[in-house]
Amino acid sequence: MSMTYNGHEIVFGLDIGTRSIVGTVGYKDARNRFQVLAQEEKFHEQRSMLDGQIHDIGRVAETISFVKEKLESKLNTSLTEVCIAAAGRVLKTAVGMAEIDLADDNVVDDELVYSVDMLGVEKANDIIQEENDSEYKFYCVGYTVVRYFLNGFAISNLIGHKAHKIGAEVLATFLPEDVVDGLYASVGEAGLEVVNLTLEPIAAMNVAIPEQYRLLNLALVDVGAGTSDICITKDGTIVAYGMIPFAGDKLTEILMQKYLVDFDTAEKIKMMPANRKTMTYSDIMGDKQKITRQQLDSDLKSEIKGMAKQISDKIKELNGGKAVNAVFVVGGGGKVNNFTKELASALGLVPNRVALRGEEVMGSIDMVEEGLKKDSLYVTPIGICINYYEKKNNFIFVTVNGERIKLYNNNKLTVMDAAAAASYPNENLFPKRGGDLNFTVNGKSRIQRGQRGEAAVIKLNGKEVNMTTTIDQNDKITISESTRGDDAYLEVGHLPEFKNAINFMVNGAEMTCPRFIMVNGEIKSEYYKVCDKDQIVILDYYTVEQLLLFLDLPKNVSFYINHEKAAMKDRIYDHYMINWAETKEALDKLEKETAGKYGAYGANAVDTEEETDIDNLDKEESDIKEPEAIDETVDDAIDEASDEEMIEKKETKKAKPKKAKTKKSVSIKITVNGEEVSLEGKPNYTFVDILDVYPFDLSEMGGSSLATTLNGVDVDFTAPLKENDQARIFWNQ
């Protein structure tokens, strides 16, 4: 504030109430104590306010001017700026629950926390708009985070934690536009500028319930003339606000009817001191009347009990269906005889747990003006002044994409706040990820993520900024919508399971052939673009028929795999030996010429470093024939591949035969899904070889994903097998 008094920066607060307007001027000293320099109260001459709502702006402005001038006269200074509060009668609250999924385990920073806060406010705003059956527009005037969530568990502070999901439960408060405009208009007509706006229950809370008490489950009830405002604290924060439209004026109106008096006389009767036995008054006929304390209490008993019941029910509703531990009562309406006693009874509390708070909570407040006393009537007016030091806030105007927006200034407004107030879609601020690909490879689920787009381009007064940049009065903000990233793109040739080639030894020469890829039962090239929900199988073999087609050989040739006569459907795996010739004589001659040149190729190649048991050679050769294919669906699909597809794949690489130590074929027995099977004809085996001897259908998905385990451990199809291994293959449901 720019106002000073004797070298101190002073604060002017106005409590614009239904019955009266109270003005307070003071300052905080070096000891953090608030010094009340002057206070002035003026009752409305007519009922220009009802239930906390301004009905006659001009008359309210006149009363404000009267209070302002009286204070200026007392202090011999000019008052130009003021702090005000809005009544809870028009306050709406909603709890918004928001969550943000993070693509990876990200470290949570300030921006992510702020984003989930604002998303929570958005959710609360959506609730208010859905419930709003009036023509009024509601503004968010502040929010409190009740609790945060990290991966679904409650946590007090998210910053610095790794998370794949964060959440926030946000209590947001809203006021309708006409209430704010009416307050501003009345104050403006009195020649004052609003520098801070708060809510009456928050102002009272600043004085009545210090922060160290807010760990307790307490209720503050500010009983005014038109409304009873309620605030609930728990776990160190304000968790709920509420109001009932029943307060002191309702009792006064009852006395007007009962005793046939005007409003002012009924008000004086209502506030008869508890220790006074009788009171004399004149009714509207001019007759003198006398009433006793006992009679007054009796006449008001049912109404006070009813008001206490309504407040009690509201407290329980705001507190999750149960009573609080204690209640602090402030405001003039709370001073009515027997009110605190009836409220304690309605809540099921002992009487001393519901108390009128005045001097007891003003320990850090000094009354400088002579004659002022610490009273529950002045808790809210003084709290309005103190709130200025806690949160210097008021409404400011900014422009978002050409639209003028009114914002409640909490001294930390950012571009995000302005975007939310302008109803700018939250999803258009953050980068959008392109579509994901979900597919399976050899029966196991796989995801390829889409690309991230670009964040929204935000400019503040022509300069590029980010979402957390602070804003001020009359700022101009332009937001260009964020972009969506490219959809996920993947060619099957880039899968880690895909190897560029399979190597065979054909008639003594090493040959490199491209690997086959099956997608949804059809052969595809390595350049095939994966689509969502594709089922991909990477094959590690050729059939005889495929190799003949690849080599452009006629089908009437004699064909041998590892010295065993082969049929068209037989499979040829990596590092197998293949001999072919158009006649038996030519084949025999070829075998003699290539003998000993196969190196590591062939399941029954002769070990050049060991003597060969000639007597057992025939037996060994009888063991090497490849089992007939079980997966007929895959083989049938391969048979249907066109000649053009095969020609496309043809990339023949010739090289001199490699010489190396040869290995003999071995036979092993393993258990698959509880059934014993034998693997024969190869020097070593991997998990995929199980499919040659065990009938398991991969052509149709039998669950969410394929599971393969070996001795109780998850493995893939390349895992090596050994004697007595326990294997399982099944669909996850």
ZAFIKOL-95560 format. One record per residue (C-alpha): residue in one letter; x negated, z negated, y negated. Coordinates in steps of 0.05 Angstrom, whole numbers, m for minus. Each point is the difference from the previous one (the first is absolute). Layout:
<sites>
 resn   east     up  north
    A      X      Z      Y
...
</sites>
This chain:
<sites>
 resn   east     up  north
    M      0      0      0
    S    m22     13    m72
    M     35    m62    m28
    T    m43    m60    m19
    Y     11    m71    m25
    N    m57    m44    m25
    G    m50     44     36
    H     38      1     66
    E     32     61     31
    I     73    m21      8
    V     55     22     48
    F     73      6    m20
    G     49     m5     58
    L     76     10     m2
    D     48    m26     53
    I     61     43    m14
    G     52    m39     38
    T     75      5      9
    R     15    m63    m41
    S    m59     m1    m48
    I    m66     31    m20
    V    m62    m44      2
    G    m64     21    m36
    T    m67    m32     16
    V    m67     11    m34
    G    m66    m26     27
    Y    m69     15     28
    K    m47    m20     56
    D    m59    m42    m22
    A    m70     m3     29
    R     23    m50     52
    N     52     50     25
    R     56    m45    m26
    F     59     33    m35
    Q     14    m27    m70
    V     72      7    m23
    L     m6      8    m76
    A     74     10    m14
    Q     66     10     35
    E     69     22    m26
    E     67      7     35
    K     62     36    m26
    F     67      3     36
    H     38     65     m1
    E     56     m5    m51
    Q     42     45     44
    R     m5     16     73
    S    m44     61    m11
    M    m33    m11     68
    L     36    m10     66
    D    m34    m19     66
    G    m69     18    m28
    Q     21     69    m23
    I     m1     21    m74
    H     69     24    m21
    D    m10      3    m76
    I    m70     24    m18
    G     10     m9    m75
    R     23    m73      4
    V    m56    m17     49
    A    m50     32    m47
    E     27    m43    m57
    T    m10    m63     41
    I    m71     22     18
    S    m15     13    m73
    F     25    m70    m18
    V    m46    m33     52
    K    m59     44    m21
    E      8    m17    m74
    K      6    m75     14
    L    m65      1     40
    E    m35     42    m53
    S     21    m51    m52
    K    m26    m59     42
    L    m67     33     13
    N     m7     38    m65
    T    m20     62     38
    S     30     68     18
    L     25     13     71
    T     m1     74     20
    E    m10     m1     76
    V     41    m35     53
    C      3    m15     74
    I     69      1     34
    A     31     m9     68
    A     58     33     36
    A     53    m41     36
    G      6      1     76
    R     73     21     m4
    V    m21     73      1
    L    m62     m7     43
    K     m2     37     66
    T    m52    m10     54
    A    m17     37     63
    V    m54     m7     53
    G    m35     64     17
    M    m39      6     65
    A    m53     55      0
    E    m52     24     50
    I    m55     51     m3
    D    m31     31     62
    L    m74     15     m7
    A    m28     59     40
    D    m61    m40     22
    D    m23    m72     m4
    N    m11      1    m75
    V    m27    m56    m43
    V     56    m23    m46
    D    m17      4    m74
    D     36    m15    m65
    E     32     69     m4
    L     31     m6     70
    V     27    m69    m16
    Y     29     25    m65
    S     30     59     36
    V     36    m44     51
    D     24    m46    m57
    M     30     59    m37
    L     32     27     63
    G     32    m69     10
    V     27      2    m72
    E     27     70     15
    K     36    m26     62
    A     29    m57    m40
    N     22     49    m54
    D     34     43     53
    I     39    m62     23
    I     21    m16    m71
    Q     23     72    m12
    E     40      1     64
    E     34    m66    m17
    N     10     20    m73
    D     73     21     m7
    S     m3     m1    m76
    E    m21     52    m51
    Y    m58    m43    m23
    K    m73     18     11
    F    m43    m57     25
    Y    m73    m10    m18
    C    m51    m36     42
    V    m27    m56    m44
    G    m50    m29     49
    Y    m15    m13     73
    T    m31    m53     44
    V    m34     14     66
    V     30    m49     50
    R    m50     19     56
    Y    m45     55     24
    F     m7     27     71
    L    m62     25     36
    N     15     40     63
    G     67    m35      4
    F    m25    m72    m11
    A     11    m40    m64
    I    m62    m10    m43
    S    m12    m27    m70
    N    m52     51    m23
    L     m9     71     26
    I    m62     19    m39
    G    m63     13     42
    H     36      1     67
    K     m1     60     47
    A     71     23     18
    H     39     57     30
    K     65    m27    m33
    I     12    m44    m61
    G     65    m27    m27
    A     29    m41    m57
    E     64    m40    m10
    V     15      4    m75
    L     51    m39    m40
    A     19     44    m60
    T     44    m19    m59
    F     44     47    m40
    L     39     m2    m65
    P     52     50    m25
    E    m17     43    m60
    D     56    m26    m45
    V    m23    m72      6
    V    m71     16    m22
    D     25     47    m55
    G     49    m53    m26
    L    m55    m53     m5
    Y    m48     48    m34
    A     53     24    m48
    S     20    m71    m22
    V    m72    m21    m10
    G    m16     64    m36
    E     57    m10    m50
    A    m30    m68    m16
    G    m65     33    m20
    L    m39    m20     62
    E    m42     40     51
    V      3    m20     73
    V    m70    m11     27
    N     20    m33     66
    L     62      0     43
    T      9    m45     61
    L     57    m27     42
    E     31    m67    m16
    P    m12    m29     70
    I    m73     21     m4
    A     m8    m31    m69
    A     30    m66     25
    M    m44      3     62
    N    m63      3    m44
    V     16    m70    m25
    A     42    m34     54
    I    m39     19     63
    P    m76      6     m9
    E    m37     46     48
    Q    m28    m57     41
    Y     72    m20     18
    R     20     70     22
    L    m30     m9     68
    L     62    m43     13
    N     68     27     14
    L     34    m16    m66
    A     58     25    m41
    L      4      3    m76
    V     71      2    m28
    D      7     17    m74
    V     73    m18    m17
    G     16     33    m66
    A     66     14    m34
    G     18     65     34
    T    m43      3     63
    S    m37    m43     49
    D    m67     34     15
    I    m36    m18     64
    C    m72      9     22
    I    m29    m16     69
    T    m74    m15     14
    K    m37     m3     66
    D    m71     10     25
    G    m28      4    m70
    T     45     55    m27
    I     70     14    m27
    V     38     28     59
    A     70     10    m28
    Y     42      2    m64
    G     75     m9     m5
    M     58    m18    m46
    I     72    m22      0
    P     46     14    m59
    F     22    m73     m4
    A    m31    m47    m49
    G     15    m47    m59
    D     50     44    m36
    K     47      1     60
    L      5    m76     m5
    T     10      3    m74
    E     57     50      8
    I     34    m46     51
    L     m2    m57    m51
    M     29     46    m54
    Q     61     12     43
    K      7    m71     24
    Y     m8    m35    m67
    L     26     56    m45
    V    m62      3    m44
    D    m44     56    m28
    F    m65     20     33
    D    m47    m42    m43
    T     42    m63     10
    A      3     12     75
    E    m76      8      1
    K    m10    m67    m35
    I     48    m34     49
    K    m37     31     60
    M    m67    m26    m24
    M     25    m72    m11
    P    m60    m45     16
    A      5    m32     69
    N     m6    m71    m29
    R     57     11    m50
    K     66    m29     23
    T     50     36    m46
    M      3     58    m49
    T     50     18    m55
    Y     18     72    m18
    S     54     41    m35
    D     39     53     37
    I     23     66    m31
    M     65    m34    m23
    G    m41    m48    m42
    D     17    m60     43
    K    m53    m52     14
    Q    m15     m9     74
    K    m44    m47     40
    I    m33     13     67
    T    m39    m47     45
    R    m64     16     38
    Q     36    m13     65
    Q     57     49    m19
    L    m49     55    m20
    D    m39     m6     65
    S     64      2     39
    D     25     62    m37
    L    m66     38     11
    K    m15    m25     71
    S     31     58     39
    E    m31     53    m46
    I    m70    m32      2
    K      6     m6     75
    G     20     74      4
    M    m58     22    m45
    A    m49    m41     42
    K     27     31     63
    Q    m10     71    m27
    I    m71    m16    m22
    S    m15    m33     67
    D     26     60     38
    K    m42     47    m42
    I    m63    m42     10
    K     11      2     76
    E     13     74     m1
    L    m65     13    m39
    N    m38    m48     45
    G     17     32     66
    G     63    m40     15
    K    m29    m70     m9
    A     m8    m52    m55
    V    m64     m8    m40
    N    m41    m63      0
    A     16    m18    m72
    V     34     28    m63
    F    m22     m3    m72
    V     57      7    m50
    V     m9     23    m73
    G     46     25    m55
    G     57    m32    m39
    G     52     13     53
    G    m40    m41     50
    K      8    m62    m43
    V     74     m7     16
    N     14    m68     31
    N     m2     m1     77
    F    m24     73      7
    T    m67    m16     33
    K     35    m50     46
    E     51     52     23
    L    m54     54     10
    A    m42    m48     44
    S     62    m15     42
    A     16     75      8
    L    m71     13     23
    G     m3    m60     46
    L    m58    m31    m39
    V     m9    m71    m22
    P     19     m8    m74
    N    m71     m8    m26
    R    m20     68     29
    V     43     34    m53
    A    m24    m19    m70
    L      9     20    m72
    R    m69     21    m26
    G    m18     m9    m73
    E    m54    m46    m24
    E    m26     m7     72
    V    m24     72      2
    M    m26      5    m71
    G    m64    m38     10
    S    m42     56    m29
    I     46     11    m60
    D     m6    m36    m67
    M     57     m3    m51
    V    m35      6    m68
    E     63      5    m42
    E     28    m68    m15
    G     65    m17     34
    L     m7     49     57
    K      8    m29     70
    K    m17     25     69
    D     67     18     31
    S     25     44     56
    L     36     41    m53
    Y    m67     26    m24
    V    m35     16     66
    T     20     73     m2
    P    m15     12    m75
    I    m70    m30      7
    G    m10     39     66
    I     14     65    m37
    C    m58    m15    m47
    I    m46    m21     56
    N     16     63     39
    Y    m33     40    m56
    Y    m67    m29     21
    E     14     14     74
    K     26     71     m7
    K      1     36    m66
    N     54     49     19
    N     55     41    m31
    F     30     69      7
    I    m41     60    m19
    F     16     74      0
    V    m42     55     32
    T     13     73     17
    V     m5     25     72
    N      3     76      8
    G     39      5    m64
    E     50    m57     16
    R     m1    m62    m44
    I     m3    m63     44
    K     10    m73    m18
    L    m46    m49     37
    Y     m3    m75      4
    N    m71    m14    m23
    N    m34    m53     44
    N    m69     15    m31
    K    m22     37     62
    L     43     62     m2
    T    m31     61     33
    V     16     73     10
    M     31    m20     66
    D     51    m45    m36
    A     19     56    m46
    A      8     49     58
    A     44    m50     37
    A     43    m12    m62
    A      8     75     m8
    S     23      4     73
    Y    m59     45     16
    P     m3      6     76
    N    m55    m44     28
    E    m18     51     52
    N    m15     51    m54
    L    m56    m45    m28
    F    m41     m7     62
    P    m34     56     41
    K     44     28     54
    R    m30     13     69
    G     15     65     34
    G     37      1     66
    D    m35    m28     62
    L     m8     34     67
    N     21    m39     62
    F    m21     32     65
    T    m30    m16     68
    V    m67     20     30
    N     m4     m5     76
    G     61    m45     m3
    K    m26    m49    m53
    S     32     m7    m69
    R    m40     24    m60
    I     14      1    m75
    Q    m32     46    m52
    R     13    m28    m70
    G     22     44    m58
    Q    m42      5    m62
    R     10    m46    m60
    G     26     32    m64
    E    m20    m15    m71
    A     26    m61    m38
    A     46     11    m60
    V    m35     20    m64
    I     17    m52    m52
    K    m16      7    m74
    L      8    m55    m51
    N      2     26    m71
    G    m34     64     25
    K    m56    m35     38
    E     m2      0     76
    V      9    m71     29
    N     21    m33     65
    M     62    m39     21
    T    m29    m68    m18
    T    m18     18    m71
    T     33    m48    m49
    I     50     27    m50
    D     25    m21    m69
    Q     55     12    m50
    N     17     74    m13
    D    m49     27     52
    K     14     70     26
    I     m8     10     74
    T      3     65     39
    I      0      1     76
    S    m13     63     41
    E     27    m10     71
    S    m49    m14     56
    T    m13     55     50
    R      9      4     75
    G    m61     13     43
    D     m6     56     51
    D     33    m10     67
    A    m47    m17     57
    Y    m36     61     27
    L    m38      3     66
    E    m23     56     45
    V     m4    m19     73
    G    m72     23      3
    H    m18    m59    m45
    L     26    m52     48
    P    m56    m44     27
    E     24     13     71
    F    m11     74    m10
    K    m67     27     23
    N    m18     70    m19
    A    m13     25     69
    I     m3     m9     75
    N    m63     21     37
    F      1     35     68
    M    m54     32     42
    V     26     69     18
    N    m40     41     50
    G    m63    m38    m20
    A      9      7    m76
    E     24    m56    m46
    M     65     19    m35
    T     34    m35    m58
    C     76      5     m4
    P     47    m27    m54
    R     42    m61     18
    F     76      8      9
    I     49    m38    m43
    M     72    m11     21
    V     51    m17    m55
    N     70    m15     23
    G    m14     37     65
    E    m28     63    m33
    I    m73     22     m6
    K    m26      0    m71
    S    m67     18    m32
    E    m45    m51    m33
    Y     26     24    m68
    Y     71    m22     15
    K     29    m43    m56
    V     28    m65     29
    C     74    m13    m15
    D     37    m66     m1
    K     19    m26     70
    D    m45     50     36
    Q    m22    m19     70
    I    m72     23      8
    V    m40      4     65
    I    m74     19     m2
    L    m16     33     67
    D    m68     m8     32
    Y      7     56     51
    Y     14     73     12
    T     39     30     57
    V    m31     56     41
    E     52     47    m28
    Q    m18    m18    m72
    L    m74     10     13
    L     12     67     31
    L     40     20    m62
    F    m54    m27    m46
    L    m54     40     37
    D     43     63      5
    L     m8     m2     76
    P     49     31     49
    K     42    m50     40
    N    m22     29     67
    V    m70    m29     m3
    S    m23    m54     46
    F     m7    m65    m39
    Y    m35    m64     21
    I     m3    m68    m36
    N    m59    m42     22
    H     m6     44     63
    E     73     m9     18
    K     49     58      2
    A     46     m7    m60
    A     72     19    m15
    M     28     23    m67
    K     29    m68    m17
    D    m63    m40     16
    R    m32    m36    m58
    I    m71      9    m24
    Y    m29    m60    m37
    D    m60     m8    m46
    H    m67     14     36
    Y     32     31     62
    M    m34     58     36
    I     39     64      8
    N    m21     61     41
    W     39     64      5
    A     m9     70     29
    E     45     57     19
    T    m23     m3     73
    K    m22    m54     48
    E    m66     34     11
    A    m14      2    m74
    L     18    m74     m7
    D    m47    m20     57
    K    m57     39    m32
    L     14    m32    m67
    E     m2    m70     29
    K    m67     13     32
    E    m28     27    m66
    T     25    m59    m40
    A    m16    m55     50
    G    m36    m59    m33
    K     14     26    m71
    Y     62    m42    m15
    G    m34    m62    m25
    A     50    m54    m17
    Y     59     47     10
    G     45     m6     60
    A     28    m60     36
    N    m39     14     64
    A    m64     31    m27
    V    m62    m14     42
    D    m43    m58    m25
    T    m68     32     m8
    E    m36    m66      2
    E     29    m24     66
    E      4     29     70
    T     68     28     17
    D     34    m20     64
    I     18     68     28
    D     45    m29     52
    N     44    m33    m53
    L      1     59    m48
    D     64     30     29
    K     35    m67     m7
    E    m22     m8    m72
    E     24     69    m17
    S     67    m15     31
    D      9    m58    m48
    I     m9     38    m65
    K     62     42     m3
    E     40    m19    m62
    P     69    m32     15
    E     59     43    m16
    A     28    m10    m69
    I     55    m52     m5
    D     20     15    m72
    E     38     64     13
    T     32     m1    m69
    V    m67      7    m35
    D    m25     53     49
    D     64     41     m8
    A     m8     m2    m75
    I    m72     23      6
    D     23     58     44
    E     46     22    m55
    A    m56      6    m51
    S     m5     72    m24
    D    m61     44      9
    E     m6      3    m75
    E     m8    m76     m4
    M    m55      2     52
    I    m36     57    m34
    E      3    m40    m65
    K    m37    m57     34
    K    m54     42     32
    E    m68    m22    m25
    T    m49      9     57
    K    m68    m29     m7
    K    m53     19     51
    A    m63    m39     13
    K    m52     m9     53
    P     19    m48     56
    K    m24    m71    m11
    K    m41    m33     53
    A     11    m73     11
    K     10    m51     54
    T     64     15     37
    K     51    m51     21
    K     43     m5     62
    S     75     m7     m2
    V     27    m69     16
    S     67    m27     21
    I     30    m64    m29
    K     63    m39     11
    I     38    m33    m58
    T     69    m30    m10
    V     48     34    m49
    N     63    m38    m18
    G     m8    m40     64
    E     m9     62     45
    E    m67     15     32
    V    m27     71    m13
    S    m64     37     16
    L    m41     42    m48
    E    m44     53     33
    G    m44     61    m15
    K    m37    m23    m63
    P    m65    m39    m13
    N     37    m46    m49
    Y     71    m11    m25
    T     36    m17    m64
    F     71    m27    m11
    V     29     70    m11
    D    m18     18     73
    I     55    m48     21
    L     51     53    m22
    D    m26     47     55
    V     20    m47     56
    Y     53    m46    m29
    P     69     29    m18
    F     11    m21    m73
    D     42     46    m45
    L    m30      9    m70
    S     45     58    m18
    E     55    m45    m28
    M     m7    m64    m41
    G     25    m59     41
    G     m9    m51    m55
    S    m30    m13    m69
    S    m72     13     24
    L    m42      9     62
    A    m40    m60     24
    T    m62      5     44
    T    m37    m61     25
    L    m59    m10     46
    N    m11    m69     31
    G     48    m29    m51
    V    m35     31    m61
    D     29     56    m44
    V    m41     64      9
    D      7     74    m16
    F     m4     60     48
    T    m76      4     m5
    A    m13    m69     31
    P    m45      5     61
    L     28    m21     69
    K    m34    m36     57
    E     17    m25     69
    N     58    m50      5
    D     20      6    m74
    Q     71    m22    m17
    A     33     52    m45
    R     69      1    m33
    I     35     57    m36
    F     69    m10    m30
    W     44     12    m61
    N      7    m56    m52
    Q     73    m13    m15
</sites>
